[in-house]
Every structure is written in C-alpha cells, then in structure tokens.
Amino acid sequence: MTKYVLGRLLIIIPLLLAITVAVFAMLQLTPGDPLDSYLPPDQTLTEQEKANLRRTLGLDQPPVIRYFFWLGQTLQGNLGFRSKNFQPVGEAIVSHLGPTLLLMGSALLIGIVLGLSLGVLSAVKQYSILDFVLSMLAFLGISTPVFLTGLLGLYFFSLQLHWFPAGGFSTPGQPYSLLDNLNHLLLPALIVSLTFVPPIMRYTRSSMLEALSQDYIRTARAKGLAERVVIGKHTLRNALLPVVTIIGASVPSLLAGAVFTESIFSWPGMGQLFLDGVESRDYNLVMGLTLILATLVLLSNLATDIAYSLIDPRIRYGKEG
C-alpha cells in the first residue's frame, strides 16, 4: 500500500503540470489585454507608460517564458499577487479555503448519509410506492442544475419561509458563534449535497439489490440472523465498493456546485474567489486556484482507492515480494 500511494503521488505531479499548462494556455487565448486587469477603469496611461508597466510585470515576455517563470515561483511557494489589490494570492486562497472546506465537507457528509440511507431503504422496499417516489425524486435531482436548486432554495426557505439566513458566513454586526455559523451553513450545504445524493442513492440501491440476491445473504437469513444484521453487516458492506467510486467521482461536481452556491449565498469561499478572478482577468489568482482545486480532486481520487482496501480487505495494491 505504501508503494502504491507513493507511486500515485508521483503520478499526480505531471498531471498537475498538464492541468496548469492547459489553463495557462486558455487564459492566453482569452480576448483582451492582461494589462487592463492591473489598471483602474478611470485611469488613462500613455502608450509609453503602458509599455513600461508591461515590462515591469513581465507581460512583454513570450507566454512560454511567463509560464515557466510562474512555475518557478510556485515551486518556491510564491503564487504571485492579485491584480485587483496586489494581495498575495496565497494569502487570498488561505483566507477563503476554510469556508470552502467547511461547506464541501458538510455537503459531502450530508450527501453520503442521505444517499446511503435512502438507497438502502429503496432497495429493501423494492417496487413499493416508497421506492417509486424515491426513484422519481432521484431523477428529478439529477436533472435539476445546482444553480436553479440554489435559487429556489434561497427564495422559498430564506425569503418566503424565513427558516434560514439569505446568505453570508455569519450575521453581520454580531460576535461569531458556532450556532449562528451552522444556521448560515445548513441551507447552502443541503443545496450542494443535492448534486450527488441522487447518484449515491441510485448506486446504493443497485448494489444492494445485487448483494441481496447472493447466496451468502440467503445463508445468513437461513441461520436466523436478524434482518438489520443481514442488511447492515453483510449486505451493505459488500455493496459499498461501487458507492465509494461514485463518491470519489462526485468531488469535481461538488466543487462546481460550490462555485455557484457560494455566489448565490454570498459564502466567502474559493468558488466566489474564483469567479472574482475570472471576471477581473486575474491570471495569478486563477492559476493559483486551479492548482489548489486540481490537487484536491486528485487527492480525493487517491483517497477513494485507499478506501477500497479498507472496505474490502481482499483488495491489495502493488506486488508483494
């Protein structure tokens, strides 16, 4: 396992390089002058002043040179400065990383608990009215884009019913409290979790039905084991491998959902920061965020592979000598 993890970590490095090259190339192809992002809208410079500023910022160099300069600085821990306010990119990312991890972690936990529970319930009650209703809700959830779900949730639960705050990380003007933070967190976390509760539920149902038809389940029931033991200990554990796969594959969509949800609910996370970087053509910020988000996705894939061996001890990675 150790050799496998080290090998996967080594593979992540060229993948990250390829991702940063692709994003940097796309940024160069976007229309407009990168220098404009460093200038206030009401400021006018002469062509000579623009040329001097372009030379100072290194924008007069070919894109290949600029990329390798960025890569060299990044390897030293320097992600550059934001063009809007010249704040260090690393400092901006760190200040927004916590809220995003809190939102994603909460959404992931809610999604796994709801998806597994509803999937098991749907499989146990196969072909019942409850199974039909849950299947319809799952298809509806898969078909509904997250930004629409976020807007509907904001309108009904915040503006109409007043069950949750309309946005933000905490109540302005009041001292921070955990209860207040959870009150602001719950609705956006539920919205983000709805992006992958349906697939987890459907995969859990399918895997459970397949496991329930196996001989060892009939043997367990023949021994007189309680149904909750048969379902919880014997069936669910053997049905988890496909579910773990879909959970790992859901991380990119979870990040995408966080971008929209953070904007809708004014959540001060990396999604909102990413949109701000794109709108202001802040190349350093977009590159830094891409590097961090890509690392999170690749590490989640590695964690998924490790979870396989924890769930099923028969799975072993690498060759044993």
N, C-alpha and C positions, 0 to 999 in steps of 0.2 A: 504493500500500500504506500509506503514512504517513497519508494522509487517511482511509483505511478504518479503520485502528487507532484514530486519534483519535475518529472517529465512534462506533466500538464502545465506547470508553472513556466517552464522553458518555452512551451508552445505559445503561451499567452503573449510573450514578448513580441514575436514577429506579427502576430495578429493585431496587437495594439499599434504597431508601426504602420501596418497596412491601413488600418482604420484612420489614423491621423493623416496619412498621405491622401486618402480619398477625401476626407473632409477639407483639408487644406486646398486641394485642387478644386473642389466645388466652390469654396469661398473665393478663389481667384477668378472663377468664371462668372460670379455674380456681377450684374451691371453696376456701374458707378465707380467712383474713385475712393479707395480706402482712406485717403487723407481727409475726406469730408467728415468722417466719424470723429476726428480729433478737433474739429473746428466748431464753435458755437454757430447756430444758424444766422445770427445777426453780425457775425464778424467777416470782414472782407479783407483778403490779402492780395498783394500783388503777385504776379507770376514768379518773380524772383524770391519773394518770401515763401511762396509755396514750395519752390524748388529747394530752398534751404531747409525748410521743415521736413520735406520728403527725405532729404539726405540725412538729416539728424535721426529720423525714425527708421532709417534703413529701407524705406519703401522704394528707393531708386534701384535696389538690387534685383536681380532676376528671382522669380519665385522659388527656384531650387535652392538658391543661396539663403533666401529668407526662411525656408523650411528647415534647413539644417542648422541655421542659427537658432531658430525656435527650439529644435530638438536638443541642441547642445545646452541651452539654458534650462530646459525642462529637466534634463538629466542631473543638473545641479540643484534642482528644487526651485527654480525660478520660472514661474509661468507668465511673467511679464506684468504689465499694468493695463487697467481698463482705459479705454479711450475716452469714456464719458467723464470720469472724475479722477483718473490716474490712481485709483485704488489698486493695490496689488491683487492680481487675480486669485492667488492662493488664499489670501485673506478673505476675499469675497466668497469664494467657494466654501471655506470652512464655516463662515457665518451662516450660510444657507444649507449646509449639509445636514445639520442636526434636525431641523424641521422636516426635511425630505425623508430622512431615515425613519423618523417617528411616524410620519404619515404612511410610508411604504410598509414599515414593519407592522403597524396596526392593521392596515388593509390586508396584508398577507395573512396575519393571524385570523382575522375575521373571515377572510375568504376560505382558508383551509378548514376552519371549524364548521362553517356553514356548508361548504361544498361537500365535505366528508359526511357530515350528519345527514344532509338531505339526500345524498347519493345512497347511503346505506338504507335510509328509510324508504326511498323509492324502489330499491332492489328487493327489500323484504316485503313490501306491499305491491309487488309487480302486478300490472294490469288492473290495479284498483283505481278508483276515482282520484285518490291522492297522488298516485303515480302519474296519472294523466295530467293533473293540474301542475305538478312539479315539472313535468316534461315541457308543457306549454310555456311555463314561466322561464325555463332554461332557454328555450328557443327565442323567446322574446328578449331575454337579457343578452344573448349572443348577437342579436340583430340590432340592438339599440346602441348607437355610438355613445361614448362616455361623456362627451361634451353636452349631448342632449339630456342624458341622465342627470348630469350635474346641474344644468339649468332648471330642469323640472324639480329636482330635489330642493334647490335653493328657493324656487318660487313657492312650492307648497309647504315645505317644512319650516322655512325661515320667515318668508314674507307673509304667508297666509295663516299658518297654524302657530307660528312663533315658538316652536319647540326648540329650535337651535339658533345660535347667532348667525347672522348673514355672512360672516367671514372674519378673517383675521386669525392671529395666533392666540390672542388673549384680549380681554376687554380693555380698551384704551383708558388711561387715567386711573386704573386700579392696580394695586400691587399684584404681582404674579402669584397665582395659586394653582395647585395641581388640578383641583376640581374645575376651575374656570378653563384651564387649558384642555382638559378632557371634554368639556362641554363644546369647545370650539373644534376639537379634533373629530368627534364622533361622526358627524354628518359627512364631511369630506372623505373620511376613512371608509365609511359604508359605501359611498359613491364609487371610490376607486376599487373596492373589493368586488363590486358587482361586475367588473370587467372579466373576472376569472372564476367567480363562483359557479356560473353555468357549466363551463368546460370541466371543472373539477367534479361537479355533481354528475355529469354525464359519464365521465370516465370511471368514477367510483361505482356508479350503477352497473355499467357494463362489466367491469372487473369483478364486482361482487356476484353478479349473475353467473359468470363463468366459473367462479370459485365454488359457488353453491351447488353446481352440477357435478362436482368432482366426487370420486369415491370416498376420499378421506372425510368429507363432510357427512356423507351418509353413514360412515362408520362411527363418527363422533356422536351422531344422533342416536345410532343403534346402541351405543354404550350408555345412553341415558343422560348425557350431559345436558345441562340447562341451555336453552336456546340463546341466552345472552352470552354464554361462554362460547358456543359454536360460532356465533356471529362475530363477537369481539375478538376472541383469541385465535380462532382457526381460519375464519373466512377473511376478515378484514386485513389481517397482516399479509396474507398471501395475495390479496388484491391491491396492495399498496404500490407495487413497483410501477405500473403504468401511470398511477396517480402522481407519483413523485416526478415522473418525466414531464407531465403536463404542468406541474407546479414550477419546475425549473424553466420550462419554455415560456411561462407566463411573465417572467420578470421583465423582458423588454416591453410587453404591452402594459405592464404595471407602471413602468417608467413613463411611457407615453400617456397613460391615463393621468399620472401625477402632473404632467405638464399642463394639461387642460384644467384639471381640477384645482390646481394651485392658482391658476389665473382666475377662475370663476369665484373661488372663495378667498382670494387675496391671501393665500397661505405663503409665508415668506420662505419658500424652499428653492431648490435648484431649478425646478421647472419654470417658475416665474423668472428666475435669473437668466435662464437660457433664452426665453422669449425676449427679454430685455436686450440680451446680447445680439440676437438676430435682428431685432428692429433697429438697433443703433449701429449695426455692422461692426460690432466689437470683435475683431478677429481673435485677439488673445483670449478673450473670455469664452468664445465659442469653442476654440481649440482646447482650452483647459477643461471645460465642462464635458466635452466629448471624450477626452481621455479618462476622466473620472467615471463617467457613466458607462463607457465601454468596459472599464475594469470591473465595475460592479456586475455587469452582465456576464462576463467571462468567469468571474469568481463564483457566481451563482450556478453556472453550468458545472464547474468543478465540484461545488458542494452537492449538487444533485448526484453526480457519480459516486461520491463518497457515501451519500445516504443509501445508495443501492446495497452496499456491502453491510451496512448497519441493519437494514431491514431484512435482508436475506443473507445469512452467513455463508451460503453456498457460493456466493459471488466473490471471486478473488481477482484482483488486477495484477498483471505482470506475470512473470515466470518465476517459479520457485526453484532454487538451486538444489 
